[in-house]
Amino acid sequence: MNKKILIILIVLAVIAGGFFYWWLNQPIEIEEPEEKSQPPTLFAKEDYKIEEREDGKYIVVEKVGLTAKVPEGWDIKIEGDDIPEPEYWVNLSSPDAEVKDILIKGCGISIMAGIAKENTEEVKNNINLIQENPDVKPEEISYIYKDYILKVVKISNYQALKWTAPEKSIIGQTLGVNIPIGEEKLISFDTLFPPEYKEKCSPIWEEFLKNIIIE
């Protein structure tokens, strides 16, 4: 099975991460052979560090200057594989999380970082477009964002694209934040609120975003 598709299926099975689907399925323009586009590549397992500090656990990714505080008591799993090259991400889940193909109970957050030059440029362009035209419709930016809510926010002094997908009665609602770093690095966070868990998970998600540090 194609590795990119496999990664998508795994992430969806854990928290139905909407952004990861976006990340790996961006249309790539056809160019001359010598200018072929490079697909997005997540960082290796060793790039994601788990640090124990006095006030709790943190996920640290030095390649993008990221420090993210793990919600208290949550489980941490570094997921991915090494075929054909190492690509990993981090899944965080609350103690009451339950997965049956997708998260059906509890709360979860996914952290992904890697090299994605074209996607990084696109996120930057989308941020600029929204800032220049606050009334622009999400589907005018991309068909992927149809019926989404898009906002430009500041995460640790970095401009970021915050998105909220339409709520579905069966799976709930997915949300995420895409943060371009430099010219080719991209950080993404996404979450799923299962049905009846939005009230519980939403404050945790917002607090998680507030505690993010990017140096």
Rosetta blueprint (number, residue, H / E / L):
1 M L
2 N L
3 K H
4 K H
5 I H
6 L H
7 I H
8 I H
9 L H
10 I H
11 V H
12 L H
13 A H
14 V H
15 I H
16 A L
17 G L
18 G H
19 F H
20 F H
21 Y H
22 W H
23 W H
24 L H
25 N L
26 Q L
27 P L
28 I L
29 E L
30 I L
31 E L
32 E L
33 P H
34 E H
35 E H
36 K L
37 S L
38 Q L
39 P L
40 P L
41 T E
42 L E
43 F L
44 A L
45 K H
46 E H
47 D H
48 Y L
49 K E
50 I E
51 E E
52 E E
53 R E
54 E L
55 D L
56 G E
57 K E
58 Y E
59 I E
60 V E
61 V E
62 E H
63 K H
64 V H
65 G L
66 L E
67 T E
68 A E
69 K E
70 V L
71 P L
72 E L
73 G L
74 W L
75 D E
76 I E
77 K E
78 I E
79 E E
80 G E
81 D E
82 D L
83 I L
84 P L
85 E L
86 P L
87 E E
88 Y E
89 W E
90 V E
91 N E
92 L E
93 S E
94 S L
95 P L
96 D L
97 A L
98 E E
99 V E
100 K L
101 D L
102 I L
103 L E
104 I E
105 K E
106 G L
107 C L
108 G E
109 I E
110 S E
111 I E
112 M E
113 A E
114 G E
115 I E
116 A L
117 K H
118 E H
119 N H
120 T H
121 E H
122 E H
123 V H
124 K H
125 N H
126 N H
127 I H
128 N H
129 L H
130 I H
131 Q H
132 E H
133 N L
134 P L
135 D L
136 V L
137 K L
138 P H
139 E H
140 E H
141 I H
142 S L
143 Y H
144 I H
145 Y H
146 K L
147 D L
148 Y L
149 I E
150 L E
151 K E
152 V E
153 V E
154 K E
155 I E
156 S L
157 N L
158 Y E
159 Q E
160 A E
161 L E
162 K E
163 W E
164 T E
165 A L
166 P L
167 E L
168 K E
169 S L
170 I L
171 I L
172 G E
173 Q E
174 T E
175 L E
176 G E
177 V E
178 N E
179 I E
180 P E
181 I E
182 G L
183 E L
184 E L
185 K E
186 L E
187 I E
188 S E
189 F E
190 D E
191 T E
192 L E
193 F E
194 P L
195 P L
196 E L
197 Y L
198 K H
199 E H
200 K H
201 C H
202 S H
203 P H
204 I H
205 W H
206 E H
207 E H
208 F H
209 L H
210 K H
211 N L
212 I L
213 I E
214 I E
215 E L
